[in-house]
């Protein structure tokens, strides 16, 4: 009986992780608090995040991207300065912020329409 319960629990956890990855993967658009356009085009796996962050039309490759459930972190070089970013997927919105500014300055992004 314990083996069955353990197997069911593992299956449910894995399904939740795969669902979060699928929801995060894709192209997201919005703007910063100061009005600069932001595009985040990402692919999420179980623990990694890759892709491109574009701010004011200037693309930057995502480095050191990590995913944990519905949160993520990464680094990107903007205006010749490497910055740390964090974010959170909540429903149909993606919130992304500079680590040095904190979540109160998050840009709210929506999934891009095809």
Backbone as JSON Lines, residues from 0, in Angstrom:
{"i":0,"aa":"X","n":[0.82,-1.19,0.0],"ca":[0.0,0.0,0.0],"c":[0.87,1.26,0.0]}
{"i":1,"aa":"X","n":[1.96,1.26,0.77],"ca":[2.86,2.41,0.81],"c":[3.51,2.65,-0.54]}
{"i":2,"aa":"X","n":[3.82,1.57,-1.25],"ca":[4.44,1.73,-2.58],"c":[3.48,2.4,-3.55]}
{"i":3,"aa":"X","n":[2.21,2.03,-3.48],"ca":[1.22,2.63,-4.37],"c":[1.06,4.11,-4.04]}
{"i":4,"aa":"X","n":[0.97,4.45,-2.77],"ca":[0.83,5.84,-2.35],"c":[2.04,6.66,-2.76]}
{"i":5,"aa":"X","n":[3.23,6.11,-2.6],"ca":[4.46,6.79,-3.0],"c":[4.48,7.01,-4.51]}
{"i":6,"aa":"X","n":[4.1,6.02,-5.28],"ca":[4.07,6.14,-6.74],"c":[3.08,7.2,-7.19]}
{"i":7,"aa":"X","n":[1.92,7.25,-6.58],"ca":[0.92,8.26,-6.92],"c":[1.44,9.65,-6.59]}
{"i":8,"aa":"X","n":[2.06,9.81,-5.44],"ca":[2.6,11.11,-5.03],"c":[3.67,11.59,-6.0]}
{"i":9,"aa":"X","n":[4.57,10.71,-6.4],"ca":[5.63,11.06,-7.35],"c":[5.01,11.47,-8.69]}
{"i":10,"aa":"X","n":[4.02,10.75,-9.15],"ca":[3.38,11.07,-10.43],"c":[2.71,12.44,-10.39]}
{"i":11,"aa":"X","n":[2.05,12.76,-9.28],"ca":[1.39,14.07,-9.16],"c":[2.41,15.19,-9.15]}
{"i":12,"aa":"X","n":[3.5,15.03,-8.42],"ca":[4.56,16.05,-8.35],"c":[5.18,16.25,-9.73]}
{"i":13,"aa":"X","n":[5.49,15.19,-10.43],"ca":[6.08,15.3,-11.76],"c":[5.11,15.98,-12.74]}
{"i":14,"aa":"X","n":[3.85,15.67,-12.65],"ca":[2.86,16.32,-13.53],"c":[2.8,17.82,-13.25]}
{"i":15,"aa":"X","n":[2.88,18.23,-12.0],"ca":[2.86,19.65,-11.65],"c":[4.09,20.36,-12.18]}
{"i":16,"aa":"X","n":[5.26,19.73,-12.1],"ca":[6.5,20.33,-12.6],"c":[6.44,20.49,-14.11]}
{"i":17,"aa":"X","n":[6.01,19.48,-14.82],"ca":[5.91,19.55,-16.28],"c":[4.9,20.63,-16.68]}
{"i":18,"aa":"X","n":[3.81,20.74,-15.96],"ca":[2.8,21.76,-16.26],"c":[3.39,23.16,-16.09]}
{"i":19,"aa":"X","n":[4.16,23.4,-15.01],"ca":[4.77,24.72,-14.78],"c":[5.78,25.04,-15.88]}
{"i":20,"aa":"X","n":[6.57,24.06,-16.31],"ca":[7.55,24.28,-17.39],"c":[6.84,24.7,-18.67]}
{"i":21,"aa":"X","n":[5.77,24.0,-19.02],"ca":[5.04,24.29,-20.25],"c":[4.42,25.68,-20.18]}
{"i":22,"aa":"X","n":[3.94,26.08,-19.03],"ca":[3.31,27.4,-18.9],"c":[4.34,28.52,-18.99]}
{"i":23,"aa":"X","n":[5.54,28.31,-18.51],"ca":[6.57,29.35,-18.52],"c":[7.2,29.5,-19.91]}
{"i":24,"aa":"X","n":[7.38,28.4,-20.61],"ca":[8.0,28.43,-21.93],"c":[7.16,29.25,-22.91]}
{"i":25,"aa":"X","n":[7.85,30.16,-23.63],"ca":[7.16,30.96,-24.63],"c":[7.64,32.4,-24.65]}
{"i":26,"aa":"X","n":[6.9,33.23,-25.36],"ca":[7.25,34.64,-25.52],"c":[6.28,35.49,-24.69]}
{"i":27,"aa":"X","n":[6.86,36.39,-23.88],"ca":[6.1,37.25,-22.98],"c":[6.44,38.7,-23.28]}
{"i":28,"aa":"X","n":[5.43,39.59,-23.22],"ca":[5.62,41.0,-23.54],"c":[4.99,41.89,-22.47]}
{"i":29,"aa":"X","n":[5.6,43.05,-22.26],"ca":[5.07,44.02,-21.32],"c":[5.96,45.24,-21.3]}
{"i":30,"aa":"X","n":[5.95,45.95,-20.18],"ca":[6.83,47.11,-20.05],"c":[7.24,47.3,-18.6]}
{"i":31,"aa":"X","n":[8.36,47.99,-18.44],"ca":[8.87,48.28,-17.1],"c":[8.01,49.37,-16.46]}
{"i":32,"aa":"X","n":[8.23,49.62,-15.19],"ca":[7.51,50.68,-14.48],"c":[7.77,52.04,-15.13]}
{"i":33,"aa":"X","n":[8.94,52.19,-15.76],"ca":[9.27,53.47,-16.41],"c":[8.8,53.53,-17.87]}
{"i":34,"aa":"X","n":[8.13,52.48,-18.36],"ca":[7.55,52.49,-19.69],"c":[8.4,51.88,-20.8]}
{"i":35,"aa":"X","n":[9.54,51.28,-20.47],"ca":[10.37,50.65,-21.5],"c":[9.76,49.3,-21.9]}
{"i":36,"aa":"X","n":[9.67,49.02,-23.21],"ca":[9.13,47.73,-23.64],"c":[10.07,46.59,-23.27]}
{"i":37,"aa":"X","n":[9.47,45.47,-22.85],"ca":[10.22,44.28,-22.45],"c":[9.63,43.07,-23.16]}
{"i":38,"aa":"X","n":[10.51,42.23,-23.73],"ca":[10.11,40.96,-24.31],"c":[11.0,39.89,-23.7]}
{"i":39,"aa":"X","n":[10.39,38.86,-23.17],"ca":[11.12,37.72,-22.6],"c":[10.7,36.5,-23.39]}
{"i":40,"aa":"X","n":[11.65,35.9,-24.1],"ca":[11.4,34.71,-24.92],"c":[12.2,33.58,-24.3]}
{"i":41,"aa":"X","n":[11.51,32.64,-23.62],"ca":[12.22,31.64,-22.82],"c":[11.76,30.22,-23.08]}
{"i":42,"aa":"X","n":[12.66,29.31,-22.72],"ca":[12.34,27.88,-22.7],"c":[12.73,27.38,-21.31]}
{"i":43,"aa":"X","n":[11.78,26.77,-20.64],"ca":[12.03,26.24,-19.3],"c":[12.06,24.73,-19.33]}
{"i":44,"aa":"X","n":[13.03,24.16,-18.62],"ca":[13.07,22.72,-18.39],"c":[12.84,22.52,-16.9]}
{"i":45,"aa":"X","n":[13.07,21.33,-16.43],"ca":[12.82,21.02,-15.03],"c":[13.52,21.99,-14.09]}
{"i":46,"aa":"X","n":[14.77,22.35,-14.39],"ca":[15.53,23.22,-13.49],"c":[16.24,24.37,-14.19]}
{"i":47,"aa":"X","n":[16.17,24.44,-15.52],"ca":[16.94,25.45,-16.26],"c":[16.04,26.37,-17.08]}
{"i":48,"aa":"X","n":[16.53,27.59,-17.3],"ca":[15.84,28.58,-18.11],"c":[16.83,29.13,-19.13]}
{"i":49,"aa":"X","n":[16.45,29.14,-20.4],"ca":[17.28,29.7,-21.46],"c":[16.43,30.64,-22.3]}
{"i":50,"aa":"X","n":[17.09,31.49,-23.07],"ca":[16.34,32.36,-23.95],"c":[16.95,33.74,-24.07]}
{"i":51,"aa":"X","n":[16.07,34.72,-24.36],"ca":[16.51,36.09,-24.62],"c":[15.6,37.08,-23.89]}
{"i":52,"aa":"X","n":[16.22,38.09,-23.3],"ca":[15.52,39.22,-22.71],"c":[15.8,40.42,-23.59]}
{"i":53,"aa":"X","n":[14.75,41.1,-24.05],"ca":[14.91,42.29,-24.88],"c":[14.27,43.47,-24.17]}
{"i":54,"aa":"X","n":[15.08,44.51,-23.92],"ca":[14.6,45.72,-23.27],"c":[14.91,46.89,-24.2]}
{"i":55,"aa":"X","n":[13.9,47.69,-24.49],"ca":[14.05,48.83,-25.42],"c":[14.64,48.4,-26.76]}
{"i":56,"aa":"X","n":[14.26,47.21,-27.23],"ca":[14.73,46.73,-28.52],"c":[16.14,46.16,-28.53]}
{"i":57,"aa":"X","n":[16.79,46.1,-27.35],"ca":[18.15,45.58,-27.26],"c":[18.12,44.19,-26.63]}
{"i":58,"aa":"X","n":[18.44,43.14,-27.42],"ca":[18.39,41.78,-26.9],"c":[19.61,41.41,-26.06]}
{"i":59,"aa":"X","n":[19.37,40.56,-25.06],"ca":[20.45,40.04,-24.22],"c":[20.17,38.56,-23.97]}
{"i":60,"aa":"X","n":[21.2,37.74,-24.11],"ca":[21.07,36.31,-23.88],"c":[20.98,36.03,-22.38]}
{"i":61,"aa":"X","n":[20.07,35.14,-22.02],"ca":[19.91,34.74,-20.62],"c":[21.03,33.77,-20.25]}
{"i":62,"aa":"X","n":[21.65,34.01,-19.09],"ca":[22.7,33.13,-18.57],"c":[22.31,32.69,-17.16]}
{"i":63,"aa":"X","n":[22.82,31.56,-16.74],"ca":[22.6,31.03,-15.39],"c":[21.12,30.96,-15.02]}
{"i":64,"aa":"X","n":[20.27,30.64,-15.98],"ca":[18.84,30.58,-15.72],"c":[18.46,29.34,-14.91]}
{"i":65,"aa":"X","n":[17.67,29.56,-13.87],"ca":[17.23,28.46,-13.0],"c":[15.72,28.57,-12.79]}
{"i":66,"aa":"X","n":[15.06,27.42,-12.7],"ca":[13.62,27.35,-12.49],"c":[13.35,26.5,-11.26]}
{"i":67,"aa":"X","n":[12.42,26.95,-10.43],"ca":[11.96,26.17,-9.28],"c":[10.46,26.4,-9.14]}
{"i":68,"aa":"X","n":[9.69,25.39,-9.53],"ca":[8.22,25.48,-9.54],"c":[7.78,26.67,-10.37]}
{"i":69,"aa":"X","n":[7.18,27.7,-9.77],"ca":[6.69,28.84,-10.55],"c":[7.58,30.07,-10.42]}
{"i":70,"aa":"X","n":[8.79,29.91,-9.9],"ca":[9.73,31.03,-9.81],"c":[10.97,30.73,-10.64]}
{"i":71,"aa":"X","n":[11.7,31.8,-10.99],"ca":[12.89,31.63,-11.8],"c":[13.87,32.76,-11.53]}
{"i":72,"aa":"X","n":[15.13,32.52,-11.87],"ca":[16.18,33.54,-11.79],"c":[17.07,33.4,-13.02]}
{"i":73,"aa":"X","n":[17.71,34.5,-13.4],"ca":[18.67,34.46,-14.49],"c":[19.52,35.72,-14.46]}
{"i":74,"aa":"X","n":[20.56,35.73,-15.29],"ca":[21.4,36.91,-15.47],"c":[21.38,37.29,-16.94]}
{"i":75,"aa":"X","n":[21.5,38.59,-17.18],"ca":[21.56,39.11,-18.56],"c":[22.38,40.38,-18.53]}
{"i":76,"aa":"X","n":[23.1,40.64,-19.62],"ca":[23.91,41.84,-19.72],"c":[23.13,42.92,-20.46]}
{"i":77,"aa":"X","n":[22.82,43.99,-19.74],"ca":[22.06,45.12,-20.27],"c":[22.96,46.35,-20.2]}
{"i":78,"aa":"X","n":[23.14,47.04,-21.32],"ca":[24.0,48.23,-21.36],"c":[25.39,47.96,-20.76]}
{"i":79,"aa":"X","n":[25.98,46.86,-21.19],"ca":[27.33,46.45,-20.76],"c":[27.45,46.15,-19.26]}
{"i":80,"aa":"X","n":[26.33,45.92,-18.59],"ca":[26.37,45.58,-17.16],"c":[25.55,44.31,-16.93]}
{"i":81,"aa":"X","n":[26.17,43.32,-16.3],"ca":[25.45,42.08,-16.0],"c":[24.56,42.3,-14.79]}
{"i":82,"aa":"X","n":[23.28,41.98,-14.97],"ca":[22.28,42.17,-13.93],"c":[21.65,40.83,-13.57]}
{"i":83,"aa":"X","n":[21.25,40.69,-12.32],"ca":[20.5,39.53,-11.87],"c":[19.01,39.85,-11.93]}
{"i":84,"aa":"X","n":[18.22,38.89,-12.39],"ca":[16.77,39.04,-12.5],"c":[16.09,37.89,-11.77]}
{"i":85,"aa":"X","n":[14.92,38.15,-11.26],"ca":[14.07,37.13,-10.66],"c":[12.68,37.29,-11.22]}
{"i":86,"aa":"X","n":[11.88,36.25,-11.11],"ca":[10.53,36.34,-11.6],"c":[9.63,35.27,-11.05]}
{"i":87,"aa":"X","n":[8.35,35.45,-11.34],"ca":[7.34,34.53,-10.84],"c":[6.19,34.43,-11.83]}
{"i":88,"aa":"X","n":[5.77,33.21,-12.09],"ca":[4.61,32.95,-12.93],"c":[3.4,32.82,-12.02]}
{"i":89,"aa":"X","n":[2.42,33.71,-12.21],"ca":[1.18,33.65,-11.43],"c":[0.01,33.7,-12.39]}
{"i":90,"aa":"X","n":[-0.63,32.57,-12.56],"ca":[-1.74,32.48,-13.51],"c":[-1.27,32.73,-14.92]}
{"i":91,"aa":"X","n":[-1.85,33.76,-15.56],"ca":[-1.49,34.1,-16.94],"c":[-0.53,35.27,-17.02]}
{"i":92,"aa":"X","n":[0.07,35.64,-15.89],"ca":[1.0,36.76,-15.86],"c":[2.39,36.29,-15.42]}
{"i":93,"aa":"X","n":[3.37,37.01,-15.93],"ca":[4.75,36.76,-15.55],"c":[5.29,38.07,-14.97]}
{"i":94,"aa":"X","n":[5.8,38.02,-13.75],"ca":[6.4,39.2,-13.14],"c":[7.9,39.01,-13.13]}
{"i":95,"aa":"X","n":[8.64,40.02,-13.61],"ca":[10.1,39.97,-13.7],"c":[10.66,41.25,-13.11]}
{"i":96,"aa":"X","n":[11.73,41.11,-12.31],"ca":[12.33,42.3,-11.71],"c":[13.84,42.16,-11.6]}
{"i":97,"aa":"X","n":[14.5,43.32,-11.58],"ca":[15.93,43.36,-11.3],"c":[16.13,43.04,-9.83]}
{"i":98,"aa":"X","n":[17.06,42.16,-9.53],"ca":[17.29,41.78,-8.14],"c":[17.62,43.0,-7.27]}
{"i":99,"aa":"X","n":[18.38,43.94,-7.82],"ca":[18.8,45.1,-7.03],"c":[17.65,46.07,-6.76]}
{"i":100,"aa":"X","n":[16.54,45.95,-7.51],"ca":[15.39,46.83,-7.3],"c":[14.28,46.17,-6.5]}
{"i":101,"aa":"X","n":[14.19,44.86,-6.57],"ca":[13.18,44.15,-5.81],"c":[11.86,43.98,-6.54]}
{"i":102,"aa":"X","n":[11.02,43.12,-5.97],"ca":[9.75,42.74,-6.61],"c":[8.76,43.89,-6.73]}
{"i":103,"aa":"X","n":[8.9,44.92,-5.9],"ca":[7.96,46.05,-5.99],"c":[8.11,46.81,-7.3]}
{"i":104,"aa":"X","n":[9.23,46.63,-8.0],"ca":[9.48,47.3,-9.29],"c":[9.31,46.32,-10.46]}
{"i":105,"aa":"X","n":[8.59,45.23,-10.25],"ca":[8.44,44.19,-11.28],"c":[7.71,44.71,-12.51]}
{"i":106,"aa":"X","n":[8.18,44.24,-13.66],"ca":[7.45,44.42,-14.92],"c":[6.47,43.27,-15.02]}
{"i":107,"aa":"X","n":[5.24,43.56,-15.37],"ca":[4.21,42.52,-15.52],"c":[4.08,42.22,-17.01]}
{"i":108,"aa":"X","n":[4.32,40.96,-17.38],"ca":[4.3,40.54,-18.78],"c":[3.13,39.62,-19.04]}
{"i":109,"aa":"X","n":[2.63,39.69,-20.26],"ca":[1.55,38.81,-20.73],"c":[2.1,37.96,-21.86]}
{"i":110,"aa":"X","n":[1.55,36.77,-22.02],"ca":[1.97,35.91,-23.11],"c":[1.69,36.63,-24.44]}
{"i":111,"aa":"X","n":[2.68,36.61,-25.33],"ca":[2.54,37.27,-26.63],"c":[1.51,36.52,-27.47]}
{"i":112,"aa":"X","n":[0.73,37.27,-28.18],"ca":[-0.24,36.67,-29.09],"c":[0.45,36.34,-30.41]}
{"i":113,"aa":"X","n":[0.15,35.18,-30.95],"ca":[0.8,34.74,-32.2],"c":[0.35,35.54,-33.37]}
